[in-house]
Amino acid sequence: MLQPSIDSLQTKINSKYTLVTVSAARARQLREHPEKFNHPKGAKSVNYVGMALEEIEAEQLSFELNEDNVKETI
């Protein structure tokens, strides 16, 4: 079973799309620059996506919606 669970992650970020986008961006950062980030203590996951999800669960990773950059298409 995936840990942390999707239910517990959605209490932190309520949109599944945003959750995937934020965790994928963080996993990319961890993969491309491993020297800048330490493996968190007590982390259960060994892959980057899992680490990103654990950071979201522990509230070490969050996001901010910038509505100024939202473009409306017609």
C-alpha positions as CSV (number, residue, x, y, z in Angstrom):
1,M,0.0,0.0,0.0
2,L,1.2,3.5,-0.9
3,Q,2.4,5.5,2.1
4,P,1.4,8.2,2.7
5,S,-2.2,7.5,1.7
6,I,-4.0,9.6,-0.9
7,D,-6.6,10.4,1.8
8,S,-4.1,11.9,4.2
9,L,-2.3,13.8,1.4
10,Q,-5.6,15.4,0.2
11,T,-6.0,16.9,3.7
12,K,-2.8,18.9,2.9
13,I,-3.6,19.6,-0.8
14,N,-7.2,19.2,-1.8
15,S,-6.8,18.7,-5.6
16,K,-5.4,15.5,-6.9
17,Y,-4.1,17.3,-10.0
18,T,-2.2,19.9,-7.8
19,L,-0.9,17.1,-5.6
20,V,0.6,15.3,-8.7
21,T,2.0,18.5,-10.2
22,V,3.6,19.6,-6.9
23,S,5.1,16.2,-6.1
24,A,6.4,15.7,-9.6
25,A,8.1,19.1,-9.6
26,R,9.7,18.3,-6.2
27,A,10.8,14.9,-7.4
28,R,12.4,16.5,-10.4
29,Q,14.3,18.9,-8.1
30,L,15.5,16.0,-5.9
31,R,16.6,14.0,-8.9
32,E,18.5,16.8,-10.7
33,H,20.2,18.3,-7.7
34,P,20.6,15.5,-5.0
35,E,23.6,17.4,-3.5
36,K,21.4,20.3,-2.4
37,F,18.9,18.2,-0.5
38,N,19.4,15.8,2.4
39,H,17.4,12.6,2.7
40,P,14.9,13.4,5.5
41,K,15.3,11.5,8.7
42,G,12.8,8.7,9.1
43,A,11.9,8.7,5.4
44,K,10.5,5.4,4.3
45,S,10.8,5.9,0.6
46,V,13.9,5.5,-1.5
47,N,12.5,7.0,-4.7
48,Y,12.1,10.7,-5.4
49,V,8.3,10.8,-5.8
50,G,7.8,9.0,-2.5
51,M,10.2,11.4,-0.8
52,A,8.2,14.3,-2.2
53,L,4.9,12.8,-1.0
54,E,6.4,12.3,2.4
55,E,7.5,16.0,2.5
56,I,3.9,17.0,1.7
57,E,2.5,14.8,4.4
58,A,5.0,16.2,6.9
59,E,4.1,19.7,5.8
60,Q,7.7,20.4,4.8
61,L,6.5,21.1,1.2
62,S,3.6,23.3,0.2
63,F,2.6,25.4,-2.7
64,E,1.1,28.9,-3.4
65,L,-1.4,29.5,-6.1
66,N,-0.5,32.7,-8.1
67,E,-3.6,33.8,-9.8
68,D,-1.8,36.6,-11.6
69,N,-0.3,34.1,-14.0
70,V,-3.5,32.3,-14.8
71,K,-4.4,32.9,-18.4
72,E,-7.9,32.7,-19.8
73,T,-8.3,31.0,-23.2
74,I,-11.3,31.5,-25.5
